């Protein structure tokens, strides 16, 4: 009887050791429990713990390990262990022709990923200047140009202050919401950026750190709100508008460096006739002539025909309607790449 008992223990021990090795690739926890049972049931191990109290402890550990083994076995593996005959019968049955399920195309596989990228929340990555920033949306970096506003250039008075203020409103790592309006010719995303319900574009204008962009571009924003915000900043002489004669950003990019002082409005006429009425001399404007323009105006001009952006701008202003196509994006600035 003792020899039969040892044989049975050897069979159980080897069985659980093999089961443990088989489960190493599917469930490490179940594999460890099976190996523990196999080691405890080894006849040499039994001989070392032949003292009656140790026998009770040994079988208690083996029973607990078996319970944990069953708990750790994946459901699919449990079904396979519980129904070996059914699996064997199914393997012996010759497969019948079935309709093949078409595999999804590469485009279909990419759709969930693309959808997740589109709906993912963008975060501020860095501030470039007062109206341009970089956002990170998943693995994608987006250069965003704040639509409907124009901030001072970096080398312009209040350009650095404008960038710093935008950095205070949009700190690195902050989650934002954007309403995309399109892309410009530099492939930058044109958008209105929000933190909660606050429009950062509008805030920059209201605080005087940016001007309202060209009026024909305000269709993408609330025109009334933006114009009112700019007027408030002007009347309060805030930030950029605190200068005596501020140069607007689009004029600065055209090369203007000295702003002409505003014309003084004439005083209202007195109700009583004055003996001498001063003669008001109207300043004469010198219209540009073709003699001051490059020779290409007689045929067709391209941006490469000009030595400077200011020269291209003179041609644009001389010929209404832009017959030479120098203002591709209709912002009244010619050949911005110069």
Number of C-alpha atoms within 10 A of each C-alpha: 6 7 8 9 11 16 13 15 18 16 15 17 22 18 15 21 21 15 18 24 15 15 20 13 9 12 16 16 16 26 23 21 24 27 23 20 26 23 18 19 23 18 16 12 12 17 10 10 15 12 10 9 9 13 15 13 12 19 14 12 15 20 13 13 20 18 13 16 22 14 13 17 20 14 11 8 13 13 12 12 12 10 11 11 11 11 13 10 9 11 10 9 8 7 8 6 6 6 6 6 6 6 8 9 8 8 8 10 11 11 11 11 10 11 10 11 15 12 10 12 15 22 21 20 20 17 21 17 21 28 25 20 21 20 22 18 18 14 7 9 14 18 19 24 26 25 26 27 25 23 27 27 20 15 9 15 15 23 20 17 17 25 23 17 16 23 18 11 13 22 15 15 13 13 18 16 17 17 13 16 14 12 14 12 8 7 12 17 22 21 21 22 22 17 14 9 8 11 14 19 25 27 17 26 29 23 22 26 29 30 28 26 20 14 12 11 15 17 9 16 17 11 16 9 13 22 18 14 20 25 17 16 22 19 10 13 15 17 16 26 22 15 12 11 13 18 20 21 19 19 12 17 17 19 11 14 12 10 13 10 9 8 6 6 6 7 6 6 8 7 6 6 8 9 6 6 7 7 6 7 6 6 6 6 6 6 7 12 10 12 7 10 16 15 12 13 15 9 7 11 18 13 19 11 14 18 11 16 18 19 18 27 19 15 25 21 14 15 11 8 10 16 13 17 16 20 19 14 13 13 14 15 20 25 23 18 8 13
